[in-house]
Amino acid sequence: MRPRQRRRHGALATAAATLLALSAGQTIAALPAAAAPAPSASPVSPVSAAQDHAARTLARSLADPAWRHRVQQAALASDEVAVTSLAGGGLRSLLAADDRRITEAKGLDPAVGSLLRLRLGDASMRGEVAAGATPWVVAATADDDATEVVAYDSRGGTHRLDARHAPGRPVYVVDIDGSKALAAGLDVLNRQLNRYGVTSAAPAPAPTAAAGTAGAGTAAARETGRAAAAGGFWTTRIAAVELSDDEEPWVKGDAEIYTLVTGFGQDGKVRVDPVDMPYLDNDGTVYRPGQILVNWSYYKYNLADAVMMEEDGSTNYRDLAKAIAGALLTITDHGAYIPLVNAVLDAIPDDWWTDDPDYVDSWYTLARTDNGTRYGARGNGWMTVEPYFVQEL
């Protein structure tokens, strides 16, 4: 994940303990049977539990000077560290097990590889880390409303930290690679939706430096004979987008945003097309991606809806696809456009609203001819959209 002090994924759990031997002389004492009571009463997700266990394990491992120096150099040289790959011996085995639990809990294919990442909690901590301080380790939290987080030290101690203000001492944050997880998750979502009978195109690619529309248009034209026959197709393109600035825990990182575009396909059946928006890192920042949001050659009517979500760590994409399909397959085409935003939101189980996937905003009845700024129904963001014709090569 790209570090920043705003949105993102899960944390704070308890975990069983083990003894382990680490490579290069690294040793670690037995972890305590349970961590300090979590400051939040919210149910702990499997992803959060695995991250918390990884944080506790890494904290104890920093008692070894050589390993601590290795982690220090990696954390200072990179925004995020693939810590499972960096580790060796017994430590790598433990972290790899946490990685597998995270992958399984998110419904991802095992081939996605390691998702665990380590980063500095704040740029202000670089000086003390460079001077040789031993950071505490905390698992990133998915809870926007968290007031406290639990950090672990190299001697097995626990410390409660203010979730709203970065601490005055150095801290490493254990998180997951949200961009990698989201890209893999949207692929799973696409495949599962099609499996359940809800038509879904492959996730729309992120824009390139040149707006990325030509590649997206070529792929879509191959998928629809109607578009090819017309020599191209009309789309709605995002000229600018901004999400509201809201205070969130420092321990969270970049937002990982995606949008589900819904409407009735050419066959009269509901379809869902996921759009990855990896550039939307920071709230309160205007982005000008030139990204295609809606490919109108897929749709029967000139209206579609968009539901913007945030990947918040514990999202299980197989469960998400099943829930959405179960709701949308009951909706039939009666010869007129029906808004589908509420059906998508109602499909998400109630317990998911506590942390993930976060509902960011929604746009009802986007029209092919829309040209200007549209504000989200929830008031959390706006998009300036424009008609854009993708010419066949």
C-alpha positions, 0 to 999 in steps of 0.5 A: 500500500502507498503510505499516507495518514488516512484511510484503510485496513484492519487491525486489533485482535488476539492470537495464540502464541508459539516459540520460534527460531529465526534465521541469522541468529534471530530468536524470539521468546514465547508470545503471550497467550493473548494480547491486551483487550482490544480497545474496540468492542467490534467483532474481530475479522480473520484478516485483522486477527492475522495482521495483529498476530503478525504485528506481535510476532514482528515486535518480538523479533526486533529484539535481535539487533541484526534483524532490527537493523535490516528492517530499519534499512528496508523501512527507511529505503521504501514506502512499504516493505514486503516483510514476509520476503525480507524475513527468514527461517521461522519468522518467515514461516510464521508470517507466511502462515498469516499471509495465507490466512489473510488470502483465504479470509479475503476469498482471493486466489493463493497465487496472489502471493504475500500481502503483508507489508510494513511501513513507518507510522509517520514520516516524522519518525524517520530520524529516530529510526535512523538513529537506532531506536527500536520501534513498537509495532501496531496493526493497521486499523480498518475502523474509521472511528477507532480512538485507540490502537494497541502497539507491541514492543520487543519485550512482549509489552502492549501499549495503547496509543491515540488513534487520532494523533501519531505518537511521539515515538517511532512505530512500524505499522503492519498492513496489507498491500491494498492495491494488490489485494483490490486488483486481485479481489476485483478479478475474483468479483468479476469471475464470481458474478459471471458464475452466479449469472450476473454479467460483468466485464473484466475490471476497467484498467487504471488510466495511463499517463495518456488517460488510458482510454485507447487500450480500454476502448480496444478491449471493450470493442472486442467484447461487443460486436455492436461496438465494433460494427459502429466503429467505436462506442460512447463512454462516460469519462471521469475528467475530475474527481474529489472525495471529502476530507474527513479525519481518520486514524493516523494508522490507516493508509491510502484509500483503495477505491473502486466503483461498481457500475450497474445497469441493464445489459443488452440482454435485458439482465442486470450487469455489474462492471467493476472499475478500479480507481487506484489513483484516489489516494487522498481525501480532499485532493482533486484528481484528473484521471481521464478514466472511463467509468461507463462503457455504454455499448454494454447497456440497453438504456442510456442510464446507469448507476455507480456505487463507490466503495473502499477496500477496507482490508477484510473484504471477502470478494467471493462473499461480496459477489454472492451477496450482490448476485443474490439481490440483483438476480431478482430484478427484471427488466420491465422496459424502463430503467430502474435505479439499482444503487439501493439494491447493491447497498441492501445486498451488503450484510449489516455487519460489513458496515462497521469496517468494510467494505466502506460505502463511499458514495453513489451516483444515481442515473448517470446518463450517456449525455452527462457533461459536467459535475455530479455530486454523490448522493451521500455528499462524500464526493463529486465527479466531473464527467463528460461523453467520450467516444472511443474510436476503433483502431 
